[in-house]
Amino acid sequence: MRQYVIDQLTMVERDNLDSYLKRTLKPGSLPGLFWLMLPDDLLSDAQQGHGECGPFCFVIELEEESLKFELLVRSQSNMHCDCIAYATLAQRDFVLRFADKMLAEELIRA
């Protein structure tokens, strides 16, 4: 799995990130998982052609000492389709900008 990982989080940093993610994102079905929704203007051609598979999103996983951003664009309604794919450059930039903004706002140094 391709992912962007921020590790060596302190307990305080982890708690700050948990609070931020709970305030800003949709929670996943398991503790520590969050959905970062992909804006429609960043959908790939395949994703635009599969509106029934949407909404499309990235999974963010907060663990005890790390934060993982999957670089796979997932469907919330279909697990196996051609529209589920690794992020395009624009989609990857969207995730990294979100991560950078969150880290700056929460004063994370990890």
N, CA, C and O atoms as a GROMACS GRO file, in nm:
protein
  440
    1MET      N    1   0.085  -0.118   0.000
    1MET     CA    2   0.000   0.000   0.000
    1MET      C    3   0.088   0.124   0.000
    1MET      O    4   0.182   0.134   0.080
    2ARG      N    5   0.060   0.214  -0.086
    2ARG     CA    6   0.130   0.343  -0.088
    2ARG      C    7   0.065   0.432   0.017
    2ARG      O    8  -0.058   0.442   0.025
    3GLN      N    9   0.150   0.495   0.096
    3GLN     CA   10   0.096   0.582   0.200
    3GLN      C   11   0.199   0.685   0.243
    3GLN      O   12   0.320   0.669   0.223
    4TYR      N   13   0.149   0.791   0.301
    4TYR     CA   14   0.231   0.895   0.359
    4TYR      C   15   0.219   0.877   0.509
    4TYR      O   16   0.108   0.875   0.563
    5VAL      N   17   0.332   0.863   0.579
    5VAL     CA   18   0.330   0.832   0.721
    5VAL      C   19   0.404   0.940   0.800
    5VAL      O   20   0.513   0.983   0.763
    6ILE      N   21   0.341   0.983   0.907
    6ILE     CA   22   0.404   1.073   1.004
    6ILE      C   23   0.419   0.991   1.130
    6ILE      O   24   0.319   0.946   1.187
    7ASP      N   25   0.543   0.970   1.175
    7ASP     CA   26   0.563   0.884   1.290
    7ASP      C   27   0.633   0.957   1.404
    7ASP      O   28   0.661   1.077   1.394
    8GLN      N   29   0.660   0.885   1.509
    8GLN     CA   30   0.722   0.936   1.630
    8GLN      C   31   0.639   1.047   1.695
    8GLN      O   32   0.693   1.146   1.746
    9LEU      N   33   0.507   1.029   1.693
    9LEU     CA   34   0.417   1.124   1.759
    9LEU      C   35   0.425   1.106   1.909
    9LEU      O   36   0.433   0.994   1.960
   10THR      N   37   0.422   1.217   1.980
   10THR     CA   38   0.411   1.211   2.125
   10THR      C   39   0.263   1.187   2.160
   10THR      O   40   0.177   1.198   2.073
   11MET      N   41   0.234   1.154   2.283
   11MET     CA   42   0.097   1.133   2.327
   11MET      C   43   0.014   1.261   2.311
   11MET      O   44  -0.102   1.255   2.271
   12VAL      N   45   0.074   1.374   2.343
   12VAL     CA   46   0.004   1.503   2.329
   12VAL      C   47  -0.026   1.531   2.182
   12VAL      O   48  -0.136   1.573   2.148
   13GLU      N   49   0.073   1.509   2.094
   13GLU     CA   50   0.051   1.530   1.951
   13GLU      C   51  -0.059   1.439   1.899
   13GLU      O   52  -0.145   1.481   1.822
   14ARG      N   53  -0.056   1.313   1.942
   14ARG     CA   54  -0.158   1.218   1.898
   14ARG      C   55  -0.296   1.264   1.942
   14ARG      O   56  -0.391   1.259   1.863
   15ASP      N   57  -0.308   1.309   2.066
   15ASP     CA   58  -0.438   1.357   2.116
   15ASP      C   59  -0.485   1.480   2.039
   15ASP      O   60  -0.603   1.494   2.009
   16ASN      N   61  -0.393   1.570   2.006
   16ASN     CA   62  -0.428   1.689   1.928
   16ASN      C   63  -0.476   1.650   1.789
   16ASN      O   64  -0.575   1.705   1.739
   17LEU      N   65  -0.407   1.556   1.727
   17LEU     CA   66  -0.448   1.510   1.594
   17LEU      C   67  -0.583   1.440   1.600
   17LEU      O   68  -0.667   1.459   1.511
   18ASP      N   69  -0.605   1.360   1.702
   18ASP     CA   70  -0.732   1.290   1.718
   18ASP      C   71  -0.846   1.392   1.728
   18ASP      O   72  -0.950   1.376   1.664
   19SER      N   73  -0.826   1.495   1.807
   19SER     CA   74  -0.927   1.600   1.822
   19SER      C   75  -0.953   1.670   1.688
   19SER      O   76  -1.068   1.693   1.651
   20TYR      N   77  -0.847   1.705   1.617
   20TYR     CA   78  -0.859   1.773   1.489
   20TYR      C   79  -0.936   1.686   1.388
   20TYR      O   80  -1.028   1.734   1.322
   21LEU      N   81  -0.898   1.560   1.378
   21LEU     CA   82  -0.962   1.470   1.283
   21LEU      C   83  -1.109   1.449   1.318
   21LEU      O   84  -1.194   1.445   1.228
   22LYS      N   85  -1.141   1.438   1.443
   22LYS     CA   86  -1.280   1.420   1.484
   22LYS      C   87  -1.364   1.544   1.454
   22LYS      O   88  -1.483   1.533   1.426
   23ARG      N   89  -1.302   1.661   1.461
   23ARG     CA   90  -1.373   1.786   1.431
   23ARG      C   91  -1.392   1.810   1.283
   23ARG      O   92  -1.488   1.876   1.243
   24THR      N   93  -1.302   1.758   1.200
   24THR     CA   94  -1.302   1.798   1.059
   24THR      C   95  -1.338   1.689   0.959
   24THR      O   96  -1.376   1.721   0.846
   25LEU      N   97  -1.329   1.562   0.997
   25LEU     CA   98  -1.352   1.454   0.901
   25LEU      C   99  -1.462   1.360   0.947
   25LEU      O  100  -1.500   1.358   1.064
   26LYS      N  101  -1.511   1.281   0.853
   26LYS     CA  102  -1.609   1.178   0.883
   26LYS      C  103  -1.536   1.058   0.943
   26LYS      O  104  -1.437   1.011   0.886
   27PRO      N  105  -1.582   1.008   1.058
   27PRO     CA  106  -1.514   0.892   1.118
   27PRO      C  107  -1.541   0.765   1.038
   27PRO      O  108  -1.647   0.751   0.976
   28GLY      N  109  -1.445   0.674   1.040
   28GLY     CA  110  -1.461   0.545   0.976
   28GLY      C  111  -1.532   0.449   1.069
   28GLY      O  112  -1.577   0.487   1.177
   29SER      N  113  -1.543   0.324   1.025
   29SER     CA  114  -1.616   0.224   1.103
   29SER      C  115  -1.533   0.167   1.219
   29SER      O  116  -1.588   0.103   1.308
   30LEU      N  117  -1.403   0.190   1.218
   30LEU     CA  118  -1.315   0.143   1.325
   30LEU      C  119  -1.252   0.262   1.395
   30LEU      O  120  -1.232   0.367   1.333
   31PRO      N  121  -1.219   0.248   1.524
   31PRO     CA  122  -1.154   0.358   1.595
   31PRO      C  123  -1.022   0.396   1.528
   31PRO      O  124  -0.944   0.310   1.490
   32GLY      N  125  -0.998   0.526   1.515
   32GLY     CA  126  -0.875   0.575   1.456
   32GLY      C  127  -0.878   0.589   1.305
   32GLY      O  128  -0.781   0.637   1.246
   33LEU      N  129  -0.987   0.550   1.241
   33LEU     CA  130  -0.999   0.564   1.095
   33LEU      C  131  -1.089   0.682   1.063
   33LEU      O  132  -1.191   0.705   1.128
   34PHE      N  133  -1.048   0.758   0.960
   34PHE     CA  134  -1.123   0.876   0.918
   34PHE      C  135  -1.126   0.880   0.765
   34PHE      O  136  -1.034   0.831   0.699
   35TRP      N  137  -1.232   0.940   0.710
   35TRP     CA  138  -1.249   0.956   0.566
   35TRP      C  139  -1.224   1.101   0.526
   35TRP      O  140  -1.289   1.192   0.577
   36LEU      N  141  -1.129   1.121   0.436
   36LEU     CA  142  -1.105   1.253   0.377
   36LEU      C  143  -1.170   1.252   0.239
   36LEU      O  144  -1.121   1.187   0.146
   37MET      N  145  -1.280   1.324   0.226
   37MET     CA  146  -1.357   1.323   0.101
   37MET      C  147  -1.281   1.398  -0.009
   37MET      O  148  -1.222   1.504   0.013
   38LEU      N  149  -1.286   1.340  -0.127
   38LEU     CA  150  -1.219   1.398  -0.244
   38LEU      C  151  -1.316   1.491  -0.316
   38LEU      O  152  -1.425   1.448  -0.352
   39PRO      N  153  -1.278   1.616  -0.338
   39PRO     CA  154  -1.366   1.708  -0.411
   39PRO      C  155  -1.392   1.660  -0.554
   39PRO      O  156  -1.305   1.600  -0.616
   40ASP      N  157  -1.512   1.686  -0.603
   40ASP     CA  158  -1.550   1.640  -0.737
   40ASP      C  159  -1.457   1.691  -0.846
   40ASP      O  160  -1.434   1.622  -0.945
   41ASP      N  161  -1.403   1.812  -0.829
   41ASP     CA  162  -1.317   1.868  -0.934
   41ASP      C  163  -1.181   1.798  -0.942
   41ASP      O  164  -1.103   1.825  -1.034
   42LEU      N  165  -1.150   1.710  -0.847
   42LEU     CA  166  -1.024   1.635  -0.850
   42LEU      C  167  -1.043   1.489  -0.891
   42LEU      O  168  -0.946   1.414  -0.894
   43LEU      N  169  -1.165   1.449  -0.924
   43LEU     CA  170  -1.188   1.311  -0.964
   43LEU      C  171  -1.122   1.280  -1.098
   43LEU      O  172  -1.118   1.365  -1.187
   44SER      N  173  -1.070   1.160  -1.110
   44SER     CA  174  -1.013   1.116  -1.238
   44SER      C  175  -1.126   1.090  -1.337
   44SER      O  176  -1.243   1.091  -1.298
   45ASP      N  177  -1.093   1.068  -1.462
   45ASP     CA  178  -1.195   1.040  -1.564
   45ASP      C  179  -1.276   0.916  -1.526
   45ASP      O  180  -1.399   0.917  -1.538
   46ALA      N  181  -1.209   0.811  -1.480
   46ALA     CA  182  -1.279   0.688  -1.442
   46ALA      C  183  -1.373   0.714  -1.325
   46ALA      O  184  -1.485   0.662  -1.322
   47GLN      N  185  -1.330   0.793  -1.229
   47GLN     CA  186  -1.413   0.823  -1.112
   47GLN      C  187  -1.532   0.910  -1.151
   47GLN      O  188  -1.643   0.892  -1.100
   48GLN      N  189  -1.510   1.005  -1.241
   48GLN     CA  190  -1.621   1.090  -1.287
   48GLN      C  191  -1.725   1.007  -1.360
   48GLN      O  192  -1.844   1.036  -1.353
   49GLY      N  193  -1.681   0.904  -1.431
   49GLY     CA  194  -1.772   0.818  -1.505
   49GLY      C  195  -1.843   0.715  -1.418
   49GLY      O  196  -1.930   0.642  -1.466
   50HIS      N  197  -1.808   0.709  -1.292
   50HIS     CA  198  -1.867   0.611  -1.200
   50HIS      C  199  -1.933   0.683  -1.082
   50HIS      O  200  -1.901   0.655  -0.966
   51GLY      N  201  -2.023   0.772  -1.111
   51GLY     CA  202  -2.091   0.846  -1.005
   51GLY      C  203  -2.159   0.757  -0.903
   51GLY      O  204  -2.168   0.793  -0.786
   52GLU      N  205  -2.205   0.641  -0.947
   52GLU     CA  206  -2.272   0.548  -0.855
   52GLU      C  207  -2.175   0.488  -0.753
   52GLU      O  208  -2.219   0.435  -0.651
   53CYS      N  209  -2.046   0.496  -0.779
   53CYS     CA  210  -1.945   0.444  -0.685
   53CYS      C  211  -1.907   0.546  -0.579
   53CYS      O  212  -1.846   0.511  -0.478
   54GLY      N  213  -1.943   0.671  -0.600
   54GLY     CA  214  -1.906   0.776  -0.507
   54GLY      C  215  -1.984   0.768  -0.378
   54GLY      O  216  -2.077   0.689  -0.367
   55PRO      N  217  -1.947   0.848  -0.282
   55PRO     CA  218  -1.838   0.944  -0.286
   55PRO      C  219  -1.702   0.877  -0.277
   55PRO      O  220  -1.689   0.765  -0.227
   56PHE      N  221  -1.601   0.947  -0.326
   56PHE     CA  222  -1.464   0.896  -0.326
   56PHE      C  223  -1.385   0.965  -0.214
   56PHE      O  224  -1.407   1.082  -0.184
   57CYS      N  225  -1.294   0.891  -0.155
   57CYS     CA  226  -1.223   0.944  -0.040
   57CYS      C  227  -1.090   0.874  -0.018
   57CYS      O  228  -1.058   0.773  -0.080
   58PHE      N  229  -1.013   0.932   0.073
   58PHE     CA  230  -0.889   0.873   0.123
   58PHE      C  231  -0.912   0.829   0.267
   58PHE      O  232  -0.991   0.889   0.339
   59VAL      N  233  -0.843   0.724   0.307
   59VAL     CA  234  -0.850   0.679   0.446
   59VAL      C  235  -0.729   0.735   0.521
   59VAL      O  236  -0.616   0.730   0.473
   60ILE      N  237  -0.757   0.788   0.639
   60ILE     CA  238  -0.652   0.835   0.730
   60ILE      C  239  -0.661   0.750   0.855
   60ILE      O  240  -0.769   0.734   0.913
   61GLU      N  241  -0.547   0.697   0.898
   61GLU     CA  242  -0.545   0.609   1.015
   61GLU      C  243  -0.453   0.666   1.122
   61GLU      O  244  -0.334   0.684   1.100
   62LEU      N  245  -0.511   0.695   1.237
   62LEU     CA  246  -0.436   0.746   1.350
   62LEU      C  247  -0.406   0.630   1.445
   62LEU      O  248  -0.498   0.566   1.496
   63GLU      N  249  -0.278   0.604   1.469
   63GLU     CA  250  -0.235   0.501   1.561
   63GLU      C  251  -0.168   0.566   1.682
   63GLU      O  252  -0.164   0.688   1.692
   64GLU      N  253  -0.116   0.486   1.773
   64GLU     CA  254  -0.056   0.539   1.896
   64GLU      C  255   0.058   0.636   1.870
   64GLU      O  256   0.068   0.740   1.935
   65GLU      N  257   0.146   0.603   1.775
   65GLU     CA  258   0.264   0.687   1.750
   65GLU      C  259   0.277   0.732   1.606
   65GLU      O  260   0.381   0.786   1.567
   66SER      N  261   0.173   0.710   1.525
   66SER     CA  262   0.184   0.747   1.384
   66SER      C  263   0.049   0.785   1.325
   66SER      O  264  -0.056   0.751   1.379
   67LEU      N  265   0.055   0.856   1.214
   67LEU     CA  266  -0.060   0.896   1.137
   67LEU      C  267  -0.033   0.856   0.993
   67LEU      O  268   0.069   0.895   0.935
   68LYS      N  269  -0.125   0.778   0.933
   68LYS     CA  270  -0.106   0.726   0.797
   68LYS      C  271  -0.213   0.780   0.704
   68LYS      O  272  -0.332   0.778   0.735
   69PHE      N  273  -0.168   0.828   0.591
   69PHE     CA  274  -0.256   0.875   0.485
   69PHE      C  275  -0.243   0.777   0.368
   69PHE      O  276  -0.140   0.775   0.301
   70GLU      N  277  -0.346   0.697   0.345
   70GLU     CA  278  -0.341   0.606   0.230
   70GLU      C  279  -0.349   0.690   0.102
   70GLU      O  280  -0.422   0.789   0.096
   71LEU      N  281  -0.273   0.650   0.003
   71LEU     CA  282  -0.275   0.721  -0.125
   71LEU      C  283  -0.360   0.648  -0.228
   71LEU      O  284  -0.340   0.663  -0.349
   72LEU      N  285  -0.454   0.569  -0.179
   72LEU     CA  286  -0.550   0.499  -0.263
   72LEU      C  287  -0.683   0.572  -0.253
   72LEU      O  288  -0.734   0.594  -0.143
   73VAL      N  289  -0.738   0.609  -0.368
   73VAL     CA  290  -0.870   0.671  -0.369
   73VAL      C  291  -0.972   0.558  -0.364
   73VAL      O  292  -0.978   0.473  -0.453
   74ARG      N  293  -1.052   0.560  -0.259
   74ARG     CA  294  -1.150   0.454  -0.236
   74ARG      C  295  -1.292   0.504  -0.264
   74ARG      O  296  -1.320   0.624  -0.262
   75SER      N  297  -1.378   0.408  -0.291
   75SER     CA  298  -1.521   0.432  -0.302
   75SER      C  299  -1.585   0.394  -0.170
   75SER      O  300  -1.546   0.294  -0.108
   76GLN      N  301  -1.683   0.472  -0.125
   76GLN     CA  302  -1.752   0.436  -0.002
   76GLN      C  303  -1.867   0.340  -0.028
   76GLN      O  304  -1.931   0.293   0.066
   77SER      N  305  -1.894   0.309  -0.155
   77SER     CA  306  -2.006   0.220  -0.184
   77SER      C  307  -1.968   0.094  -0.261
   77SER      O  308  -2.050   0.002  -0.274
   78ASN      N  309  -1.846   0.087  -0.312
   78ASN     CA  310  -1.806  -0.027  -0.395
   78ASN      C  311  -1.660  -0.060  -0.364
   78ASN      O  312  -1.574   0.027  -0.372
   79MET      N  313  -1.633  -0.184  -0.330
   79MET     CA  314  -1.495  -0.221  -0.294
   79MET      C  315  -1.411  -0.267  -0.413
   79MET      O  316  -1.288  -0.265  -0.406
   80HIS      N  317  -1.476  -0.308  -0.522
   80HIS     CA  318  -1.402  -0.362  -0.636
   80HIS      C  319  -1.454  -0.300  -0.765
   80HIS      O  320  -1.557  -0.340  -0.819
   81CYS      N  321  -1.380  -0.201  -0.813
   81CYS     CA  322  -1.417  -0.134  -0.937
   81CYS      C  323  -1.292  -0.069  -0.996
   81CYS      O  324  -1.197  -0.039  -0.924
   82ASP      N  325  -1.293  -0.047  -1.126
   82ASP     CA  326  -1.180   0.016  -1.194
   82ASP      C  327  -1.158   0.160  -1.151
   82ASP      O  328  -1.049   0.215  -1.170
   83CYS      N  329  -1.260   0.223  -1.092
   83CYS     CA  330  -1.246   0.363  -1.050
   83CYS      C  331  -1.168   0.377  -0.920
   83CYS      O  332  -1.128   0.488  -0.885
   84ILE      N  333  -1.146   0.268  -0.849
   84ILE     CA  334  -1.064   0.270  -0.727
   84ILE      C  335  -0.920   0.257  -0.772
   84ILE      O  336  -0.881   0.156  -0.831
   85ALA      N  337  -0.840   0.359  -0.743
   85ALA     CA  338  -0.703   0.362  -0.795
   85ALA      C  339  -0.614   0.449  -0.707
   85ALA      O  340  -0.663   0.527  -0.625
   86TYR      N  341  -0.485   0.433  -0.725
   86TYR     CA  342  -0.392   0.521  -0.653
   86TYR      C  343  -0.411   0.664  -0.701
   86TYR      O  344  -0.451   0.688  -0.815
   87ALA      N  345  -0.382   0.757  -0.614
   87ALA     CA  346  -0.406   0.898  -0.638
   87ALA      C  347  -0.329   0.950  -0.759
   87ALA      O  348  -0.216   0.910  -0.785
   88THR      N  349  -0.395   1.039  -0.831
   88THR     CA  350  -0.328   1.114  -0.937
   88THR      C  351  -0.238   1.217  -0.868
   88THR      O  352  -0.243   1.231  -0.746
   89LEU      N  353  -0.158   1.288  -0.944
   89LEU     CA  354  -0.073   1.392  -0.884
   89LEU      C  355  -0.155   1.498  -0.813
   89LEU      O  356  -0.120   1.542  -0.704
   90ALA      N  357  -0.264   1.541  -0.875
   90ALA     CA  358  -0.350   1.644  -0.814
   90ALA      C  359  -0.416   1.591  -0.687
   90ALA      O  360  -0.428   1.664  -0.588
   91GLN      N  361  -0.459   1.467  -0.688
   91GLN     CA  362  -0.521   1.407  -0.570
   91GLN      C  363  -0.420   1.390  -0.458
   91GLN      O  364  -0.450   1.415  -0.341
   92ARG      N  365  -0.300   1.348  -0.493
   92ARG     CA  366  -0.194   1.333  -0.393
   92ARG      C  367  -0.159   1.469  -0.332
   92ARG      O  368  -0.136   1.479  -0.212
   93ASP      N  369  -0.155   1.572  -0.414
   93ASP     CA  370  -0.128   1.706  -0.365
   93ASP      C  371  -0.236   1.751  -0.267
   93ASP      O  372  -0.207   1.816  -0.167
   94PHE      N  373  -0.360   1.717  -0.296
   94PHE     CA  374  -0.472   1.750  -0.208
   94PHE      C  375  -0.451   1.688  -0.068
   94PHE      O  376  -0.470   1.755   0.033
   95VAL      N  377  -0.411   1.561  -0.064
   95VAL     CA  378  -0.388   1.492   0.064
   95VAL      C  379  -0.271   1.555   0.138
   95VAL      O  380  -0.279   1.578   0.259
   96LEU      N  381  -0.163   1.582   0.067
   96LEU     CA  382  -0.045   1.639   0.132
   96LEU      C  383  -0.071   1.780   0.184
   96LEU      O  384  -0.020   1.818   0.290
   97ARG      N  385  -0.149   1.859   0.111
   97ARG     CA  386  -0.187   1.993   0.159
   97ARG      C  387  -0.271   1.983   0.286
   97ARG      O  388  -0.254   2.061   0.379
   98PHE      N  389  -0.364   1.885   0.288
   98PHE     CA  390  -0.445   1.864   0.408
   98PHE      C  391  -0.354   1.829   0.526
   98PHE      O  392  -0.370   1.884   0.635
   99ALA      N  393  -0.260   1.737   0.505
   99ALA     CA  394  -0.167   1.696   0.611
   99ALA      C  395  -0.084   1.815   0.659
   99ALA      O  396  -0.072   1.838   0.780
  100ASP      N  397  -0.028   1.891   0.567
  100ASP     CA  398   0.054   2.006   0.604
  100ASP      C  399  -0.025   2.109   0.684
  100ASP      O  400   0.024   2.162   0.784
  101LYS      N  401  -0.148   2.136   0.642
  101LYS     CA  402  -0.234   2.233   0.711
  101LYS      C  403  -0.264   2.183   0.852
  101LYS      O  404  -0.255   2.260   0.948
  102MET      N  405  -0.299   2.057   0.865
  102MET     CA  406  -0.332   2.000   0.995
  102MET      C  407  -0.212   2.005   1.089
  102MET      O  408  -0.226   2.043   1.205
  103LEU      N  409  -0.096   1.966   1.040
  103LEU     CA  410   0.024   1.967   1.123
  103LEU      C  411   0.059   2.108   1.168
  103LEU      O  412   0.098   2.129   1.283
  104ALA      N  413   0.046   2.204   1.078
  104ALA     CA  414   0.076   2.344   1.114
  104ALA      C  415  -0.024   2.396   1.218
  104ALA      O  416   0.016   2.460   1.316
  105GLU      N  417  -0.152   2.371   1.197
  105GLU     CA  418  -0.254   2.420   1.289
  105GLU      C  419  -0.242   2.357   1.428
  105GLU      O  420  -0.270   2.422   1.528
  106GLU      N  421  -0.201   2.232   1.433
  106GLU     CA  422  -0.190   2.161   1.560
  106GLU      C  423  -0.049   2.165   1.618
  106GLU      O  424  -0.021   2.102   1.720
  107LEU      N  425   0.041   2.240   1.553
  107LEU     CA  426   0.178   2.258   1.600
  107LEU      C  427   0.252   2.124   1.623
  107LEU      O  428   0.321   2.105   1.722
  108ILE      N  429   0.234   2.034   1.526
  108ILE     CA  430   0.297   1.902   1.534
  108ILE      C  431   0.439   1.910   1.479
  108ILE      O  432   0.460   1.960   1.368
  109ARG      N  433   0.535   1.862   1.557
  109ARG     CA  434   0.676   1.869   1.517
  109ARG      C  435   0.730   1.735   1.470
  109ARG      O  436   0.842   1.730   1.421
  110ALA      N  437   0.655   1.628   1.484
  110ALA     CA  438   0.703   1.494   1.447
  110ALA      C  439   0.742   1.488   1.301
  110ALA      O  440   0.784   1.383   1.253
   0.00000   0.00000   0.00000
